[in-house]
C-alpha cells in the first residue's frame, strides 16, 4: 500500500468519525414532539400532549417539555383524566342498589378472565320506552296525546278525521280529564293512529312527531314533551354503549313515533328502535297485495292505514327474536307489559343476565303513582328483578330547571 492510499483512507476514517459526532450532536439538541390526542369523554374536545424524545450520551429518555404551550395542556389533561375516572352514573345516588348491581355486573361480564365474561356480540340490552326512559303520563302516554291532537286539534286534519278516529280520541280525552269509566283498548288506539296518519311518508310522520314534541310538557315547567327523558336512564344507555353493549328500544308505542322521539336525542341506530307496527304501502299500489305489486320509480313508501300489532308483553319477546335474533342479557322496563321481556331475558340464559324495573314512586319531581310503585316493588321481590326507585335512587329526573306543576 503506497503513502497516497494510506492518506486517503485516513481522511475517509476521520470524515466518518466526524459525521457520526456531528449527527450525535444534532440528535442531542433536536427535540422531536408529537401530538397524542386523548379523548375528552362526552364533551368531544381533544387535548394535545407534547412529549419530547431527547437523545443523551448515556441513554434515550422520554421527557415532558415544560413550555407555555404544554402548561395549559397539563391542567386540561388532568381534568380529562378526572372526567374519565368520574362516576359514569353520577345522577344516581351513591348507594342505589340498582347502580351497584349494574356496575358489579359490568365489571364481571367485561372481564375476559371471568367465568361470566360475555362476548361483545352477545351484549344485548333491551329497553322499554314510556315510563322507562321517557315520561309515561303527562297526563297520559305520548302516543295517546299525539292521536288526540291529530284528530281533535290539528287544523289541517281534524275536519278530515273519521267517526271512528273521533270516537277513540274523544274517549281518550275523557280519560285525560279524569273519567275512569271510559275504556279504550290498545287495538282501538293502534288502529286509530294507523288511520289518522295514513298516507304519510315515513319522514313526514317522524317530522310530525318531532313538531308535536316541541310543545310544552303540560305537567312541567321548563320542559317540552320531547325533552321529557329520564336523565339517569340516559346515563345507563351511555354506560352500556361505552362497554360495547348494543342497545335496543322495544316499545309498545308505534315504531315511527318511537323513531321520531328517539333519533335526535339518543345515539341509537334506527334499526334498533322497535315498536308497534302499522302497514306500509307504495303510493300507487292501491288494493293490490304487496306480493304481487312491484315498487316503481314513481312510488313512495307511505303508511297504509291498517294496524298490525301492539308490541306489549309476549309480543315483545317474539319481536326480539324476529328482529334481534339473540336473547338479551339486560332488560329495563317499568310495567307488567314489560314482564315477559324481563323473564325472557333472565330465563335459561347461557350468560349472566339481569332485569331492572322502574318504580314510579316520586310524587314531587314526577307524575308518580304510589300504588303502582308498591305493586312493582312486590313483583320485583317475587321475580327477582331489580327495583329502581325514582325517588331514592336518582339525584335528578329531568335535570335542573325542570319542576312539576302542582
Helices and strands as residue ranges (DSSP letters): H 3-29, E 32-39, G 41-43, E 46-55, E 60-64, H 68-85, H 97-109, G 120-122, E 124-127, H 142-148, I 149-153, H 163-176, H 186-196, H 202-213, E 220-221, G 225-227, H 231-242, E 246-254, H 255-262, G 270-272, E 273-282, E 301-309, H 314-323, E 330-333, G 336-338, H 339-346, E 354-359, H 370-383, E 386-389, E 403-404
